[in-house]
């Protein structure tokens, strides 16, 4: 992956209370739920939010791009940014196959969509160092990953998952270690036009998990993390814009 290895234990030994303070600030931030459903050709609400974020960027690196689904969908929808991909697979052609191959400071946005859960926590700092190295000082990092608060196991969908994060924990790490300020979303798997049975099932699960068990019905989290050129940390956290602002009803 390139760069010296970093042990998270060393970070927490020296910065644990700074991490807790940042996490406490994020716990005060709203975490609206946004819908995801499988759509191989069009956009679900998560795709639309990410697309809107990327529209103002010059160059995007999609780390762990897999089968290139997001690249195809975003470019078909009119994304003008230069779009490069990195993935270790040899089955599909990518621009890069290792983080060390990516030129430093070449991109102003990076995507880590359903990738971080495959990285052991002991290797996560080194991995994220490699992603951040590819970014300009002023940049955006968008991460989606399973929700550690979700009531089911992180292995339910994929046995190769090795670690899950709470949104507030991951946001605090991004702030204290790499200087990103994040907006937090929870990702709920829910079709846009569910039938009555699915509607009742969803709202029952919502009441049971959030209201009684203090867990979550949302399977995933989405962080939109931004860093200004002069910032190495953050002393405040901005709230997410409303879902209505981010997700217009017309268009893509």
C-alpha positions in Angstrom: 0.0 0.0 0.0 3.0 2.3 0.3 4.2 4.5 3.1 5.3 3.4 6.6 2.9 1.2 8.6 1.1 2.9 11.4 -0.3 1.1 14.5 -3.7 2.4 15.7 -2.7 1.5 19.2 0.0 4.1 19.2 -2.5 6.7 18.1 -5.0 5.9 20.8 -2.2 5.8 23.4 -1.4 9.4 22.6 -4.7 10.8 21.4 -7.5 8.9 23.1 -9.1 11.9 24.9 -8.9 14.0 21.7 -10.6 11.3 19.9 -13.4 11.0 22.5 -13.9 14.8 22.4 -14.3 14.7 18.7 -16.7 11.8 18.9 -18.8 13.6 21.5 -19.2 16.5 19.0 -20.3 14.2 16.3 -22.8 12.5 18.6 -24.6 15.9 18.7 -24.9 16.0 14.9 -28.0 14.7 13.2 -27.6 11.5 11.3 -30.5 11.3 8.8 -31.3 8.0 7.2 -31.0 7.8 3.4 -32.3 5.0 1.3 -30.3 2.5 -0.7 -31.7 -0.1 -3.1 -30.1 -2.1 -5.9 -30.2 -0.2 -9.1 -27.6 -1.3 -11.7 -28.4 1.3 -14.3 -29.9 4.3 -12.4 -29.5 6.0 -9.1 -30.7 5.2 -5.7 -30.8 8.0 -3.2 -27.2 7.2 -2.0 -25.9 7.3 -5.5 -27.7 10.6 -6.1 -26.2 12.2 -3.0 -22.6 11.1 -4.0 -23.1 12.3 -7.6 -24.2 15.8 -6.3 -21.1 16.0 -4.1 -18.8 15.0 -7.0 -20.2 17.5 -9.5 -18.0 20.3 -8.3 -14.8 18.3 -8.3 -12.0 18.2 -10.9 -10.6 14.7 -10.5 -11.9 11.6 -8.6 -10.1 8.5 -7.5 -12.4 5.5 -6.8 -10.5 3.2 -4.4 -11.8 -0.3 -4.5 -13.8 0.3 -7.6 -14.5 -3.4 -8.2 -16.7 -3.9 -11.3 -16.7 -0.2 -12.2 -20.4 0.1 -11.6 -20.2 3.6 -10.0 -17.9 4.9 -12.7 -20.3 3.8 -15.4 -23.4 5.2 -13.7 -21.8 8.6 -12.8 -20.3 9.1 -16.2 -23.6 8.1 -17.9 -25.3 10.7 -15.7 -22.9 13.4 -17.0 -20.2 13.6 -14.4 -17.4 15.7 -16.0 -14.6 15.1 -13.5 -11.6 13.0 -14.5 -12.4 9.6 -13.0 -9.7 7.1 -12.1 -10.1 3.8 -10.4 -7.9 1.6 -8.2 -8.6 -2.0 -7.2 -6.2 -5.0 -6.6 -8.3 -7.3 -8.8 -6.7 -8.6 -11.9 -10.1 -9.6 -13.4 -11.0 -6.1 -14.4 -8.9 -3.3 -15.9 -8.2 -0.4 -13.5 -5.9 2.6 -13.7 -4.1 1.5 -10.6 -3.9 -1.8 -8.7 -2.1 -0.5 -5.5 -2.4 2.7 -3.5 1.4 3.2 -3.9 0.9 3.6 -7.7 -1.3 6.7 -7.4 0.5 10.0 -7.7 0.5 12.1 -4.6 -1.9 15.0 -4.5 -3.5 14.2 -7.8 -7.2 14.2 -6.9 -9.6 16.5 -5.1 -12.1 13.7 -4.3 -11.8 10.1 -3.3 -14.5 7.4 -3.0 -14.2 4.4 -0.6 -17.5 2.7 -1.2 -18.0 -0.6 0.7 -14.2 -1.0 1.1 -13.1 -0.1 4.6 -14.9 -3.1 6.1 -12.5 -5.4 4.3 -9.4 -3.8 6.0 -8.4 -5.0 9.4 -8.3 -2.3 12.0 -4.6 -2.8 12.6 -4.0 -1.9 8.9 -6.6 0.8 8.6 -4.5 3.8 9.4 -1.8 2.8 6.9 -4.5 2.2 4.3 -6.2 5.5 4.9 -2.8 7.3 4.8 -2.4 5.9 1.3 -5.8 7.2 0.2 -5.3 10.6 1.8 -1.8 10.9 0.2 -3.5 10.8 -3.2 -5.6 13.8 -2.4 -5.0 17.5 -2.7 -4.9 19.4 0.7 -8.4 20.8 0.0 -10.4 17.7 -0.9 -13.4 15.5 -0.3 -13.4 11.9 0.9 -16.7 9.9 0.7 -16.9 6.6 2.6 -19.7 4.1 2.8 -19.3 1.0 5.0 -21.5 -1.3 7.2 -23.0 0.2 10.3 -21.6 -1.3 13.5 -24.9 -0.3 15.2 -27.0 -2.4 12.8 -28.8 -5.1 14.7 -27.5 -7.9 12.5 -23.9 -9.2 12.0 -21.5 -7.5 9.7 -20.9 -10.9 8.2 -24.5 -11.4 7.2 -23.9 -9.9 3.7 -20.3 -10.9 3.1 -18.0 -13.2 5.1 -14.9 -11.2 3.9 -15.9 -8.3 6.2 -13.5 -7.9 9.1 -14.4 -4.6 10.8 -17.4 -2.3 11.2 -17.5 1.3 12.4 -20.0 3.5 14.1 -20.4 6.7 12.1 -19.3 8.9 15.0 -16.1 6.8 15.6 -15.1 6.9 12.0 -15.8 10.6 11.7 -13.8 11.3 14.8 -10.8 9.4 13.4 -11.0 11.3 10.1 -11.0 14.6 12.0 -8.3 14.0 14.6 -5.9 12.0 12.3 -6.4 13.5 8.9 -8.2 16.8 9.4 -11.5 16.1 7.7 -14.9 17.4 8.9 -17.7 15.0 8.2 -21.4 15.0 7.5 -23.0 11.7 8.7 -25.7 9.7 7.1 -27.2 6.3 8.0 -28.0 4.0 5.0 -31.3 2.1 5.1 -31.9 -0.6 2.6 -35.4 0.3 1.4 -37.0 0.2 -2.0 -38.6 3.5 -3.2 -42.0 1.9 -3.8 -42.4 -0.8 -1.2 -45.6 -2.8 -0.8 -47.7 -2.8 2.4 -45.9 -5.8 3.9 -42.5 -4.2 3.4 -43.8 -0.9 4.7 -45.1 -2.5 7.9 -41.9 -4.6 8.3 -39.7 -1.5 7.9 -41.5 0.6 10.5 -41.7 -2.3 12.9 -38.0 -2.8 12.7 -37.4 1.0 13.1 -39.5 1.1 16.2 -37.9 -2.1 17.7 -34.3 -1.2 17.0 -34.3 2.6 17.7 -37.0 2.8 20.2 -36.5 -0.3 22.3 -33.2 -2.1 21.7 -31.1 1.1 21.1 -29.5 -0.4 18.0 -30.2 0.6 14.4 -32.2 -0.7 11.4 -29.9 1.1 9.0 -27.4 -1.4 7.6 -24.8 1.2 6.5 -23.2 4.5 7.1 -22.1 7.2 4.7 -19.7 10.0 5.5 -19.0 13.0 3.4 -15.7 14.3 4.7 -14.1 17.5 3.6 -10.8 19.1 4.4 -9.7 22.6 3.7 -6.1 23.4 2.6 -5.2 25.1 5.9 -6.8 22.6 8.3 -5.1 19.8 10.1 -8.1 19.2 12.4 -11.5 20.7 13.2 -13.0 22.6 16.1 -16.6 22.4 14.9 -18.8 20.1 12.9 -21.3 21.2 10.4 -24.7 19.6 10.2 -25.8 17.8 7.1 -28.0 19.7 4.6 -31.6 18.4 4.5 -32.2 15.3 2.3 -34.6 17.5 0.2 -31.7 19.8 -0.6 -29.3 17.0 -1.6 -31.8 14.8 -3.5 -33.9 16.6 -6.1 -36.9 14.7 -7.2 -36.2 15.4 -10.9 -33.1 14.5 -13.0 -30.8 11.6 -12.5 
